[in-house]
Amino acid sequence: MANISDITLDTIESLNDSVEAFDICDRFEIYSYDIEDLQDLKERLRLHFEAEHSKVPRLEKAADVFAELRENDTQRRNALQSIFKTIKESLPLLDLSILKRLEAENVVSESADTNVRKRITMLETGNRPILVAGETSSGKSTLLNLLLGKKILPEAHLSCTAAITRIKYGEEPRSGVYIIDSPGIGESGVMDDVVLHFIANNDVFAFIYVIMTDKSGGVQEDRLQKLLRQLQDMKDTAGEPIFDPGCAIFVCNRWDLVPEDAREKALENVRLAVSEGWKRPMDSSKQIFTLSAKMAWQHSQAGYMTHDYRRLVRGIKALIPVSLQRRTEHVQRWGKHMVERTIDYAQQYLHSANLTRDELEAQHNSQKERLDRLEKKSEDILKKLEGHLYKECETITDSLSKYLSSDPVCARVTSWTNAEAPYGIGWNYLEGRIEDAICKRIIDAISSWETEQKHFETLKKDLFKKFTEKFQLIESELRMIENMLERSSETDSRKSEDLAAYMELQDLMDNEVNKMSIVDLKLGEKIALGLFSPIILPIGALGMLLASPAFLFVDVKKHVRKRKEKQILKQYDQKKCEFLRDRSSEALKIMAKRDVTKAYVDAQLQEARDHLQMMRESIPQLISSTRDYMQTIKEDQRSKEQLIATYDPVVKKFTRVNRALEDFAITHLFSELD
């Protein structure tokens, strides 16, 4: 057999005759009976040449990637499951007072036993569905067949998938990773609801959305953005987002049918549509992939892997472990929080066992006064933070409104050429394209303003620091009150110790926040931010403040006036540039009005307001819970011996569990973040 090294890539590129290309395939025993087109033949030759001269595998199947990743996930889940089974076995040690306190502070919902059982079940089932969605006829089934390496699903020009289809790799996938083929998005409201219902009731950890990129206009923004917004709005019982936008992949399919000169714009349209739907910028290098699934399938059957398909498989390979680990990390953090609070409650009872009735009464009155002062102090802090947020909103609004009214922005938005003017048949269709083009210009202008001025990024960092600083102080005060219930009169030294630890935390926090890039917040950094979050917030909530600004919170389209006159199409055809200049000028003036700009700025910072409201609800609840617990301890009539017999085993047992959870985090979470 001849050696492929006898020819070069230049030789392949220079081929302009199918007969000659087939002859080369025959000579080097390269399978080509499935190919008719010259360009496809040249691609097959290129792939064969590269496979012969490269150390990378000729063909990597996504199904094999799933199998490769399953073992780490299984070990991680089994290790954490074992710790949670120990927690479950230890729950009978807890008396009613501790169980009620856990519920009062919302550490658990329903009951401690139910909460622990749910997490054990979550770790036991290990179900890890990857949802594949997309528009009708976008090529979902072809892509799924490609990922699985087998032609399992039918392919057709019309919609084939009318129901949720569960496809597992192998008979008994130990990791529980499987693919879900969903109905076409936007096909009907009923089908969309089926997809959303599945997501809400199944722990979907990865999401692949297939886009028919060669279709006129590319991505169907309304369909995609509706789905993404609904996904982002879904929360679990703890208020945590059900789905992480960072665990999504968008496949621009049928890429071979997109003209070369239209590809850059098509990719940009996808990026903007996704950014709007997620309310965050899109890392297109890691989450948006171009592909011809049909071509990749054809070559894969001959044992070759196209460049785009290899990049997609590697993207999936990078996505899955992060997503799997994120689920485990949530369970671990909940368990650690629950265990630590249980230890705190038990230690407070043990301390009371060493006090006389008079000493207990004096301690109760002293800490009650401190709680009253803390309640007033927290209210003052909230008012100051709200005032600060309001003042900064006003400043940003003025800056943005002034910017949008400036001559450079006006020139940028209102200057058009005939080549830039949208085209279309029929005014209804054309008007939509005109509005899109004008809106994109305004959005790009706002994006440039934020990139240069960094108003939102700077404010969100500032808010994060202020929120953390103030609420860390509140939590520290609550902790010191609890410590007084756990220890003898070491008030001054304990207070100094807590404040010293707090100052160290502040130095660390300032350093980490200042060097962070909000646009590229990795999982490890998010977890690190979670370590700064006080317990009065749902776990990880403060880190959400650092989501990058979404330039499309406010639908700019609604501020673009529509005209329905029959003559308007003729007017546009005759003077496109003048028409676009007038219309974009009108839209820009509306957007620059202070009330409209204010609505945009308010939407950007709504999450900060939500966190403040969360604090308004959480802090009084925690203070009230502490008061009630202090009263319960004060009125407890059990003897010293009974209290020690009840709570000493709790402290010892749960301290061991807490150490096991810390070891698990070091071994299975923090060591794998990078």
C-alpha positions in Angstrom: 0.0 0.0 0.0 1.3 3.5 -0.8 2.2 5.8 2.0 0.0 8.9 2.6 3.2 10.9 3.4 3.8 10.8 -0.4 1.3 13.6 -0.8 0.9 16.9 1.1 -1.9 19.1 2.2 -1.0 21.4 -0.7 -1.5 18.5 -3.1 -5.0 17.9 -1.6 -5.9 21.6 -1.8 -4.9 21.8 -5.4 -7.2 18.9 -6.5 -9.9 20.1 -8.9 -11.1 16.8 -10.3 -13.2 14.2 -8.6 -11.7 11.4 -10.6 -8.2 12.3 -9.4 -9.5 12.6 -5.8 -11.1 9.1 -6.0 -7.9 7.7 -7.5 -5.9 9.0 -4.5 -8.5 7.5 -2.1 -8.2 4.1 -3.8 -4.4 4.3 -3.8 -4.2 4.9 -0.1 -7.2 2.6 0.7 -9.2 5.5 2.1 -13.0 4.7 2.3 -14.8 7.0 0.0 -17.9 5.1 -1.3 -20.2 7.3 0.7 -19.0 10.6 -0.9 -19.9 12.2 -4.2 -18.9 15.8 -3.9 -15.3 16.9 -4.6 -15.1 19.2 -1.5 -16.2 16.3 0.7 -13.6 14.1 -0.9 -10.9 16.7 -0.2 -12.1 16.9 3.4 -11.9 13.1 3.8 -8.3 13.2 2.4 -7.4 16.1 4.8 -8.7 14.2 7.8 -6.9 11.1 6.8 -3.6 13.0 6.2 -3.9 14.7 9.6 -4.8 11.5 11.4 -1.6 9.9 9.9 0.6 12.8 11.0 -1.0 13.5 14.4 -0.9 11.9 17.8 -4.5 12.6 18.6 -7.0 9.8 18.2 -8.6 9.5 14.8 -12.1 9.4 16.3 -13.3 10.4 19.7 -16.9 9.5 20.5 -18.8 11.6 23.0 -20.2 8.4 24.4 -16.7 7.3 25.3 -16.1 10.7 27.0 -19.1 9.9 29.2 -17.6 6.6 30.1 -14.3 8.2 30.8 -15.8 10.8 33.2 -18.1 8.5 35.1 -15.6 7.0 37.5 -14.5 10.2 39.2 -18.1 11.2 39.6 -19.1 7.9 41.1 -16.2 8.0 43.6 -17.1 11.5 44.6 -20.8 10.7 45.1 -20.0 7.5 47.0 -17.6 9.3 49.4 -20.2 12.0 50.2 -23.0 9.6 50.4 -21.1 7.7 53.1 -20.8 10.9 55.2 -24.5 11.7 54.7 -25.5 8.2 55.8 -23.5 8.8 59.0 -25.4 12.1 59.5 -28.7 10.2 59.0 -27.6 7.6 61.6 -26.7 10.4 64.0 -30.0 12.3 63.8 -31.6 10.2 66.6 -29.1 11.9 69.0 -30.8 15.3 68.4 -33.6 16.3 70.7 -36.7 18.3 69.8 -35.1 21.7 70.8 -32.2 21.3 68.3 -34.5 20.0 65.5 -36.9 23.0 66.0 -34.0 25.4 65.9 -32.7 24.0 62.6 -36.2 24.5 61.2 -36.6 28.0 62.7 -33.4 29.1 61.0 -34.3 27.5 57.7 -31.3 25.3 57.9 -33.7 22.5 57.0 -37.2 22.5 55.4 -39.8 19.9 56.4 -37.5 18.0 58.8 -33.8 17.2 59.3 -34.4 13.5 58.5 -36.3 14.4 55.3 -33.6 16.8 54.1 -30.8 14.3 54.7 -32.7 11.5 53.0 -33.3 13.7 50.0 -29.7 14.4 49.6 -28.7 10.7 50.1 -31.3 9.8 47.4 -29.8 12.5 45.1 -26.4 11.0 45.5 -27.6 7.4 45.2 -29.5 7.8 41.9 -26.7 9.7 40.3 -29.0 10.6 37.4 -27.2 13.2 35.2 -29.4 14.0 32.2 -28.0 16.1 29.4 -30.9 17.9 27.7 -30.6 18.4 23.9 -33.1 21.0 22.6 -33.4 23.1 19.5 -35.7 24.4 16.9 -37.6 22.1 14.6 -35.5 20.6 11.8 -32.3 22.1 13.4 -30.6 18.7 13.2 -31.0 17.5 16.8 -31.5 13.9 15.9 -28.5 13.8 13.6 -26.4 15.4 16.4 -27.6 12.9 18.9 -26.8 10.0 16.6 -23.3 11.5 16.2 -22.8 11.9 19.9 -23.9 8.4 20.6 -22.0 6.9 17.7 -25.0 5.0 16.5 -28.0 5.8 14.3 -30.6 5.5 17.0 -33.0 8.3 16.2 -34.7 9.0 12.8 -33.7 11.9 10.7 -36.0 13.9 8.4 -36.7 17.4 7.1 -39.7 17.8 9.4 -40.0 17.5 13.1 -39.5 13.9 14.2 -39.3 14.3 18.0 -42.7 14.8 19.5 -42.0 13.8 23.1 -39.2 13.6 25.6 -36.9 10.7 24.6 -34.4 9.3 27.2 -31.3 7.7 25.6 -28.7 6.0 27.8 -25.2 5.0 26.8 -24.8 1.3 27.6 -27.0 -1.0 29.6 -26.0 0.2 33.1 -24.2 3.6 33.0 -22.6 3.8 36.4 -22.5 7.5 36.3 -26.1 7.9 35.3 -25.1 10.2 32.5 -27.7 10.0 29.7 -29.1 12.2 26.9 -32.6 13.6 26.7 -33.9 14.4 23.2 -36.6 17.0 23.5 -39.4 18.2 21.2 -38.6 21.1 18.9 -38.6 24.4 20.8 -41.1 26.9 19.5 -43.1 24.2 17.7 -46.0 24.7 20.1 -46.6 26.1 23.5 -47.5 22.6 24.7 -44.2 21.2 23.6 -42.2 24.0 25.2 -44.1 23.4 28.4 -43.1 19.7 28.2 -39.4 20.6 28.0 -39.6 23.1 30.9 -41.6 20.7 33.1 -38.9 18.1 32.5 -36.1 20.5 33.5 -38.0 21.6 36.6 -38.5 18.0 37.8 -35.2 16.5 36.8 -31.7 17.5 37.8 -30.6 18.5 34.3 -26.9 19.4 34.6 -26.0 20.2 31.0 -27.9 21.7 28.2 -27.1 21.5 24.5 -29.2 23.8 22.2 -29.0 23.1 18.4 -29.5 26.1 16.1 -30.3 25.8 12.4 -27.7 28.5 11.5 -28.3 28.5 7.7 -31.9 29.6 8.1 -32.7 33.2 7.2 -31.8 35.3 10.2 -30.0 32.5 12.0 -31.0 31.8 15.6 -34.7 32.2 16.3 -34.2 34.7 19.1 -37.8 34.8 20.5 -37.9 31.0 20.9 -34.4 30.7 22.4 -34.6 33.7 24.7 -37.9 32.7 26.1 -36.5 29.3 27.0 -33.3 30.7 28.5 -35.2 33.2 30.6 -37.5 30.6 31.9 -34.5 28.3 32.7 -32.8 31.1 34.6 -35.9 32.0 36.6 -36.3 28.5 37.9 -35.2 28.1 41.6 -35.0 25.2 43.9 -36.5 25.1 47.4 -33.4 26.8 48.8 -33.7 29.7 46.4 -30.7 28.5 44.4 -30.9 28.6 40.6 -31.8 25.1 39.2 -29.7 25.6 36.2 -26.2 27.2 35.7 -25.8 29.1 32.4 -22.2 28.1 32.4 -23.3 24.5 31.8 -24.9 25.2 28.4 -23.5 24.5 24.9 -24.9 26.1 21.8 -24.3 24.2 18.5 -24.6 26.3 15.3 -25.5 23.3 13.1 -25.5 23.1 9.2 -22.5 25.5 9.3 -21.3 24.2 6.0 -24.4 25.8 4.4 -23.6 29.3 5.8 -21.8 31.5 3.3 -18.2 32.3 4.3 -18.9 36.1 4.3 -22.0 35.6 6.6 -20.4 33.4 9.3 -18.9 36.1 11.5 -22.3 37.9 11.7 -24.2 34.7 12.3 -21.9 33.8 15.3 -22.3 37.3 16.6 -26.1 37.0 16.4 -26.0 33.8 18.4 -23.8 35.3 21.0 -26.1 38.4 21.4 -29.2 36.2 21.5 -27.8 34.0 24.2 -26.4 36.9 26.2 -29.8 38.5 26.2 -31.6 35.3 27.2 -29.1 34.5 30.0 -28.9 38.1 31.1 -25.1 37.8 31.1 -22.2 37.9 28.5 -21.4 34.8 26.6 -18.0 33.1 26.5 -18.3 32.1 22.9 -15.0 30.3 22.8 -16.2 27.8 25.4 -19.9 27.5 24.9 -20.7 28.2 21.2 -19.7 25.7 18.6 -20.1 25.5 14.9 -20.8 22.1 13.2 -22.1 20.3 10.3 -23.6 17.3 12.1 -24.5 15.6 8.8 -20.9 15.9 7.5 -19.4 14.9 10.9 -21.7 11.8 10.9 -20.7 10.9 7.4 -17.0 11.1 8.2 -17.3 9.4 11.6 -18.8 6.3 9.9 -15.5 6.0 8.0 -13.5 6.4 11.2 -12.6 10.1 10.9 -13.4 13.2 13.1 -14.0 16.6 11.6 -12.3 19.6 13.3 -15.6 21.1 14.5 -16.8 17.8 15.9 -13.5 17.3 17.8 -13.8 20.8 19.3 -17.4 20.1 20.4 -16.5 16.8 22.0 -13.7 18.5 23.9 -16.2 21.2 25.0 -18.5 18.6 26.4 -15.6 16.9 28.1 -14.7 20.2 29.8 -18.4 20.9 30.7 -19.5 17.6 32.3 -17.0 17.4 35.2 -17.7 21.0 36.2 -21.4 20.4 36.2 -21.2 17.1 38.1 -18.9 18.6 40.7 -21.2 21.6 41.1 -24.1 19.4 42.2 -21.9 17.5 44.7 -20.5 20.8 46.1 -24.0 22.1 46.8 -24.8 19.0 48.8 -21.5 19.1 50.7 -22.0 22.8 51.7 -25.5 22.2 52.9 -24.3 19.3 55.0 -21.5 21.3 56.5 -23.8 24.2 57.4 -26.3 21.9 59.0 -23.6 20.0 61.0 -22.0 23.2 62.2 -25.2 24.7 63.4 -26.1 21.5 65.2 -22.8 21.6 67.1 -23.4 25.3 68.0 -26.8 24.5 69.5 -25.6 21.6 71.5 -22.7 23.5 72.9 -25.0 26.2 74.1 -26.9 23.7 76.2 -23.7 22.2 77.6 -22.6 25.6 78.7 -25.9 26.3 80.5 -25.4 23.0 82.4 -22.5 24.6 84.3 -24.4 27.8 85.3 -26.6 28.4 88.3 -30.1 29.7 87.8 -29.0 33.2 88.8 -26.0 33.1 86.4 -28.3 31.8 83.6 -30.8 34.6 84.3 -28.1 37.2 84.2 -26.6 35.8 81.0 -30.1 35.7 79.4 -30.8 39.4 80.2 -27.4 40.5 79.0 -27.7 38.8 75.7 -31.3 39.9 75.2 -30.1 43.5 75.4 -27.4 42.8 72.9 -29.9 41.3 70.5 -32.1 44.3 70.9 -29.2 46.6 70.0 -28.3 44.3 67.1 -31.8 44.5 65.7 -31.7 48.3 65.6 -28.2 48.3 64.2 -29.1 45.9 61.4 -32.0 48.2 60.5 -29.7 51.2 60.3 -27.3 49.2 58.1 -30.0 48.3 55.7 -31.2 51.9 55.4 -27.6 53.0 54.7 -27.1 50.3 52.1 -30.4 51.2 50.4 -29.4 54.8 50.4 -26.0 54.0 48.9 -27.6 51.9 46.2 -30.2 54.6 45.3 -27.5 57.3 45.1 -25.3 55.1 42.8 -28.3 54.3 40.6 -29.0 58.0 40.1 -25.3 58.6 39.3 -25.1 55.8 36.7 -28.5 56.9 35.2 -27.3 60.5 34.7 -24.0 59.2 33.2 -25.7 56.8 30.8 -28.4 59.3 29.8 -25.8 62.0 29.1 -23.7 59.5 27.1 -26.7 58.4 24.9 -27.4 62.1 24.2 -23.9 62.9 23.1 -22.9 63.7 19.5 -20.5 60.8 19.1 -23.1 58.3 20.1 -25.7 60.0 17.9 -23.3 59.8 14.9 -22.5 56.1 15.7 -26.2 55.1 15.9 -27.7 57.2 13.1 -25.0 56.9 10.3 -26.0 54.3 7.7 -24.9 53.1 4.3 -27.0 51.3 1.8 -24.8 48.1 2.4 -25.9 48.2 6.1 -29.6 48.7 5.4 -31.8 45.7 6.1 -33.6 44.1 3.1 -36.7 42.1 3.0 -40.0 41.4 1.2 -43.1 42.9 2.8 -43.2 45.7 5.4 -44.1 43.6 8.4 -41.0 41.4 8.0 -38.7 44.3 7.0 -39.8 46.5 9.9 -38.8 43.9 12.3 -35.3 43.7 10.8 -35.0 47.5 10.8 -35.9 47.5 14.5 -33.4 44.8 15.2 -30.6 46.6 13.4 -31.4 49.9 15.3 -31.6 48.1 18.6 -28.3 46.4 18.0 -26.6 49.7 17.4 -28.0 51.2 20.6 -27.1 48.1 22.5 -23.5 48.1 21.1 -23.2 51.7 22.2 -24.2 50.9 25.7 -21.9 47.9 25.7 -19.0 50.2 24.7 -19.9 52.6 27.5 -19.8 49.9 30.1 -16.6 48.4 28.7 -14.9 51.8 29.0 -16.5 53.2 32.2 -17.1 49.9 34.0 -19.9 51.6 36.0 -21.9 48.4 36.7 -18.8 46.2 37.3 -17.3 48.7 39.8 -20.6 49.2 41.6 -21.3 45.5 41.9 -17.8 44.9 43.3 -18.5 47.8 45.7 -21.8 46.4 46.7 -20.4 42.9 47.2 -17.8 44.3 49.6 -20.2 46.5 51.5 -22.8 43.7 51.8 -20.3 41.2 52.9 -18.6 43.7 55.4 -21.8 44.8 57.0 -23.5 41.5 57.2 -20.3 39.8 58.4 -20.4 42.2 61.3 -24.0 41.3 62.0 -23.2 37.6 61.8 -20.2 38.1 64.0 -22.3 39.8 66.6 -24.8 37.0 66.5 -22.0 34.5 66.8 -20.6 36.3 69.8 -24.0 36.2 71.5 -24.1 32.5 70.8 -20.6 32.1 72.1 -21.6 33.7 75.3 -24.2 31.0 75.6 -21.6 28.3 75.0 -18.7 29.6 77.2 -18.0 31.1 80.6 -17.4 34.8 81.0 -14.7 35.3 78.4 -16.5 38.2 76.7 -13.6 40.6 76.1 -11.1 38.0 74.9 -13.7 36.2 72.8 -14.8 39.5 71.2 -11.2 40.5 70.4 -10.6 37.1 68.9 -13.7 37.3 66.7 -12.8 40.8 65.5 -9.2 39.8 64.8 -10.5 36.9 62.7 -13.0 39.3 61.0 -10.2 41.7 60.1 -8.2 38.9 58.5 -11.2 37.9 56.5 -11.7 41.5 55.3 -8.1 41.7 54.1 -8.5 38.5 52.2 -11.8 39.5 50.8 -10.6 42.9 49.6 -7.6 41.3 47.9 -9.8 38.6 46.1 -12.6 41.0 45.0 -10.2 43.6 43.7 -8.3 41.2 41.5 -11.4 39.4 40.2 -12.6 39.7 36.6 -16.4 39.7 36.7 -16.7 38.8 33.1 -14.8 35.6 33.6 -15.9 34.2 37.0 -14.8 30.6 37.2 -16.4 27.9 39.4 -13.4 28.0 41.8 -13.8 31.7 42.2 -17.5 31.4 42.8 -16.9 28.8 45.5 -14.3 31.1 47.0 -16.8 33.9 47.1 -19.3 31.6 48.8 -16.8 31.3 51.6 -17.2 35.0 52.3 -21.0 34.8 52.4 -22.6 35.1 55.8 -24.9 32.2 56.8 -27.9 34.6 56.9 -27.9 34.4 53.1 -28.8 31.3 51.1 -25.5 29.6 50.3 -23.7 31.3 47.4 -26.3 34.1 47.1 -23.8 37.0 47.4 -21.7 35.6 44.6 -24.6 36.1 42.3 -24.2 39.9 42.7 -21.1 39.6 40.6 -22.9 38.5 37.5 -21.8 40.7 34.7 -24.2 43.4 33.4 -26.7 42.2 30.8 -27.0 44.8 28.2 -30.5 43.7 27.1 -32.4 43.7 30.4 -34.7 46.3 29.0 -36.2 45.4 25.7 -35.1 48.4 23.6 -37.5 47.3 20.8 -40.5 48.6 22.7 -39.1 52.1 22.5 -38.9 52.1 18.7 -42.1 53.6 17.3 -43.8 51.5 14.6 -45.4 53.0 11.6 -48.0 51.2 9.6 -48.7 53.5 6.6 -48.9 51.7 3.3 -46.6 54.1 1.7 -43.8 53.5 4.1 -42.2 50.6 2.3 -41.9 52.8 -0.9 -40.4 55.6 1.2 -37.8 53.2 2.7 -36.9 51.8 -0.7 -36.3 55.3 -2.1 -34.2 56.7 0.7 -33.0 53.9 3.0 -30.1 55.9 4.7 -32.3 58.9 5.5 -35.1 56.7 6.7 -32.8 54.7 9.0 -31.1 57.9 10.2 -34.5 59.4 11.3 -35.8 56.3 12.8 -32.6 55.5 14.8 -32.4 59.1 15.9 -35.9 58.9 17.2 -35.2 55.6 19.0 -32.0 56.9 20.6 -33.7 60.1 21.9 -36.4 57.9 23.6 -33.7 55.6 25.1 -31.7 58.7 26.3 -34.7 60.0 28.2 -34.0 59.8 31.9 -37.0 57.7 32.9 -36.2 55.1 30.2 -32.5 55.0 31.1 -33.5 54.8 34.8 -35.6 51.7 34.0 -32.6 50.1 32.3 -30.2 50.9 35.2 -32.8 49.6 37.7 -33.1 46.4 35.9 -29.3 45.9 35.9 -29.3 46.3 39.7 -32.5 44.5 40.6 -30.6 41.6 42.0 -28.9 43.9 44.5 -32.4 45.1 45.7 -33.5 41.5 45.9 -30.6 40.7 48.2 -31.4 43.7 50.4 -35.0 42.5 50.7 -33.7 39.0 51.5 -31.8 40.5 54.4 -34.8 42.4 55.6 -36.6 39.1 55.9 -33.7 36.9 57.1 -32.1 39.0 59.9 -35.3 39.5 62.0 -36.0 35.8 61.6 -32.6 34.8 62.9 -32.7 37.3 65.8 -36.1 36.0 66.8 -34.9 32.4 66.5 -31.9 33.2 68.8 -34.3 34.9 71.3 -36.6 31.8 71.4 -33.7 29.4 71.8 -32.3 31.5 74.7 -35.7 31.4 76.3 -35.9 27.7 75.8 -32.5 27.1 77.5 -33.4 29.4 80.3 -36.7 27.6 81.1 -35.1 24.1 80.7 -35.5 22.1 84.0 -33.2 19.3 83.2 -30.2 18.6 85.6 -26.6 19.1 84.7 -26.1 15.4 84.3 -29.1 15.1 81.9 -27.9 17.9 79.8 -24.4 16.5 79.4 -25.8 13.0 78.7 -28.0 14.5 76.0 -25.7 17.0 74.2 -22.1 15.8 74.8 -22.5 12.8 72.3 -24.0 15.3 69.8 -21.0 17.6 69.9 -18.5 14.7 69.7 -20.3 12.8 66.9 -21.1 15.8 64.7 -17.6 17.3 65.2 -16.2 14.1 63.6 -18.7 14.4 60.8 -17.7 18.0 60.2 -14.1 17.0 59.9 -15.1 14.4 57.4 -16.9 17.0 55.3 -13.9 19.3 55.4 -11.6 16.4 54.3 -14.1 15.6 51.5 -14.0 19.2 50.2 -10.2 19.3 50.2 -9.9 15.9 48.4 -12.8 16.1 45.9 -13.7 19.7 45.4 -11.0 22.3 45.9 -8.2 20.1 44.5 -10.2 19.7 41.3 -11.4 23.3 40.7 -8.8 24.1 38.2 
